[in-house]
Amino acid sequence: EMSLVPKECVMALAATTAVVAVIAWSVTSYRDISLLYTLDQDMSDFYGQLFDKNWETLMYESPEDKGWLSLGYWPDGKTSITYGAACMNLCNLMLDTIPKQKHVPLNILEVGFGHAVSTFRIAEKLPDSQITAIDITTRHVEVAQAKLQLPEHQDKKITFLQDSATVLSSVGDGTQDVVFGLECAFHFDTREDFLQQALRVLKPGGLLVLADIIQGNYTYAAVSRLSRDSWVYDLSESMGVPRENAIDMAGYSALLGRVGFSSPKLEDISARVTVPFGRKVKRRLKKTKKKLSPEFVVYAKHSFGWMAPRLASYLLVTARKSAA
């Protein structure tokens, strides 16, 4: 019987440790969720203040990283290249969907240009094109306009404007050959309003090119059963994704058709975007956590380190306005 005492003690200690761990996890989760609810739902303020200030510390390790705000495209599904190279890959992947005719200028509208690195890449790849780039964040427009004054960019045919992608008040009907949006449509309130505006400004036969994030099929199957008043949707909105934008791949394709687009193509590239990027963020958080705001640490940990790789689908989307 004496020999049973140590074993019982070990079992009791293990049970106590497990209980403590569960309590600690619960407290941490509650604290994290509470912080997520405090995030500003206004995307202009969110990106102009909380996001941009912390993103540089978290993600910019080399000169080529600077300015990018996307998740990047990691061809081997690993993080063996720099963040900037991965972001350039993603932008190039989108640009490769645009048919190229030498010396045929295109009118291109870029929505949600961020720090305009993608805008200048479009200008490099399609130098004969006239680019109108809009963003709702004042700071982004100011940064982009300042870059445009640099000697290396003064020959670029780019106009930066502050405008909402769901209104596009600065863009006329049927004026654009391409509408280009790198990782921003899921923020738009709503995505459907944006798509309607994109259709309006495109010329007949014009091309829509997006990198977008949606719920994975299994995630959507679960959350779609919940009331739109559920805390899950409240949390989504606090992180900058309107509840009306909850959709799966089949729903997205149907939405494009309902708005009036034809020939929709949706490719799930999550394995080379959200999955490797999630690993990258986890490593970077270990190095930079103390330099970041608590709200952003929680946002990055949950959005990029956990939710996006497991619950979301990252899509490359193209569709056309009918030529008729």
N, C-alpha and C positions, 0 to 999 in steps of 0.2 A: 504493500500500500504506500510505503514511503516513496517508491519510485514513481508513483502517479502524481505526486505533488508538483514536481518540476514541469511535467507535461501539462497539467491543469493550469499552472501559472503561465506557461507559454501561450496556451490557448486563450486564456483570459486577457493577456497582454495584447495578443493579436486582435481579439475582438474589440478591445478598447481602442487600439490604434486605428482599426477600420472605422469605428464610430467617429473618432476625432477627425479622420480624413474626410468622411462624408459631411460632417458639420462644416469643416473648413471649406470644402468644395461648394457647399450650399451658400455659405456666407460670401465667398468670392463671386459666385455666379450672380447672387442677388445684387452685390455691389456693382458688378460689371453691367448688368441689365439696367440698373438705376442710372449709371453714367451714360449709357447709350440713349436713354430717354431724354437726357439733357442736351443732346446735340441739336444744333440749329437746323430746322427743317427747310429754311430758305437756302437754296443751293448757291446763290450768289454770295451770301455771307459765309456759308460753310467752306466753299473753296477759297474765297478771298481771305479768310482768317484762319480757321482751325486747320484745314487740310494742307494748304500750300506751305504754311510755315513749318509744319512737321514733316511733310513728305521729303523735303530736301535733306533733312537730317537722317531720315530713315533709309532713303533709297539712293542718294547721289554719292557714289564712291569714286567715280572717275569723271573727267571732263565730258565725255560723250553721254553720260547719264543725265546731265543737267537739262531741265526744261520738260522732260517727259513726265506724263502723269498717268500713263496707261499700265496695263499688266504685262505687256510684251508677249512675243511669240517665241518660244524656246523650242527649236526644231527637233532636238533629240529628247524632249520631255524632261531634260535636266537643266541645271543652272550653271552650265560650264562656260557660258558667255556672259558678258557684262549686261547689266540692266538696260543701258542705252542701246546696245546692239539688238537686244530682244525687242525693244520698242520700235526700233527702225525696221526690224523684220515684220512686225505686225502692220506697220504703215505700208510697207512695200507689198505685203500680201494683199492688202485692200486695193492699192493702186494697180496691181496686176490684173484686177478684174475690169479695168477700164480699157476698152479697145483703143489702140493708139494708131493714129494716122498722121504721118509726118507733115509738119507745117499746117495742120488743121487745128486752129485754136478752139478751145473749149471754154465755155462759161461754167465754172465750178463753184458751187456753194458749199463751204465747210461750216458745219454747225458744231458748237462747243469746242472751239479750237484750243482751249487751255492756255499754255504758254507759247503756242504758235509754232512749235518745232515741227509738227506735222504739216502745217500750212506751208512752211518754207520747203519741206521735202516734196510736197505736191508741185510747187513751183519749179523745183530742180528736175523732177521727173517729166513734167509737162510744161516746158518753158514757154510755149506759145499761148498758154491758157491765161484767161482772165479769172482771178480768184476773188470771190467775195467771202469773207470769213466773219461769222458772227458768234458772239458769246455774251451771256447775260451778266457775267461778273466784271465789274468795273476795273478791278486790278488786272485781270487778264487782258482787257482791251488796252490798258495803259502800257503794260509790258510789251505787248505785240507791236503797238505803234512805235514805241521806242526802238525796238529791234529793227523795224522797217527803215529807220533813219540811218542805220549803220551802212558804211560804204559798200559792204559785200551784198547788201540786200536792196540797194536803191534802184536796181534795174528790174526788180520783181514787180509783176502786175498784180498787186494784192491790195485789197481794200478791207481794213478791219473796222467792224461796226459793233456797237452794243445793241443787241436785239434778243428777243426771245424766240427760240426755235418753234414754239407752239403758236407764234403769231406771224413772224417774218414780215413785219411791217415795212422793212427796208428793201424787200425783194419783190419785183413785179411778177405778174402771172406769165408762165410760159417762157421764162428768160434763161433757164439753166439747163445745161446738158447733163450735169452730174450733181447730185446731192450726196455729200460725203460726211459721215459722222463716226468718229473714232471713239467708241466706248463712252457714250453720253446719253443715248436715247432712253435708257432705263430710268434716268433721272427726270425726264421731261414729264411735266404735269399737264396733259398725259402723253404717252407714247402715240396714241391714236390721233390726238390733235396735231402732233408733229408730223405724222405720216400724211395727214390730210393737207397740211401746208406744203410738205415736200412735193406731193403730187401736183398741187396748184402751181408751184414755181417751175417745175420741170417742163421742158419742151416735149412735144409728142415724141415718144421713143426714148426719152431721157432715162438715165440710169440712177438708181438709188444704191448706195454702197454703205453698209453699216458694220461695225463691230459692236455687238450688243450682248447684254447679260440677261438671262431669264431664269426662272425656276427650272430645275431639272424635272423630268417627267414624273418621277416618284414623289418629289417634293410637292409639285403642283397638285398631284392627285390627293395628297394629304391636306394641304392648306386650303384647297378649293372647297373642301367640305365645311370649312369654318365660316362663320358669319364675317362679313367685311368689317364688322365692329369689333372683331376679336383683337386681343392684345398683340397677336402675331403681326397683324397688319399695322397696328399702332407702332410697333417696334420697327417694322420695315420703313414706315414713313419717317420716323426719327432718324433713320440712317440714309434718308434721301431717295427712297424708292416709293413713289405713290402707290397706294393699294390698288388703284385701277390698272396698274401695269403688271399685276400678277398674271402670268400666262405661261403656257408650255409651248413646245415646238409646233405642235399641230395647231394650237390656237394662234400662234404668231403667223403661220402661213395663211390661216383663214382670215386673220385681221388684214393682212396685206391685200388679199383679194377683195375683202369687203370695202376697203378704202378706195380701191380702183386700180391697184397695181397688177401687172401680169408677169408671168414667168418667174415667180419667186423661187430663189434657191437659198436654202439654209443649211450651212455646214457646221456641225458641232466640233469645235477645235479645243475643247476644254483640256484634253490631255496634254496639250502643248502650250496652254495659257494658264488657267487658274491653278492647276495641280502643281507645276514647277514653281509658279510665282508664290503660292502658299508656302512652299518650303523655303524660298528665298526670304520672305517676310519674317518667318519664324527665326531664322538665323540672324537677320538684321536687328530684330527686336531685342535679342539677347545682348547685342553690342550697343544699342542706342537708346534703350528703354528709359534710362535716367535722364536723357536730354529731351524727351518728348513729353507733351502734356498728357495727364492721366486719361482724359477723354479719348485722345487720339490713340493711345496705346490699346485701350479696350476696343476701339473701332477697328484698328488694324488687325489685332489678334483674332477678333471674331469674324470680321468681314472677309479678310484675305487669308488668314491662317486656318480658319475652320469652315465658315459657311460657304464661301465660293468654291473651294475644291470639292466639297462633299454634297452640297445642296443645289448648286447652280449649274447652268449650262452656258458656255460662252460660244456665241454664234458669229459666223461670218455670213452676212445677209446681202443678197442682191435681188433687185426686182426692177421692172421697167414700167414706165407710163406707156399706155397703149399709143401706138403710132397713128391710130385713126383719129 
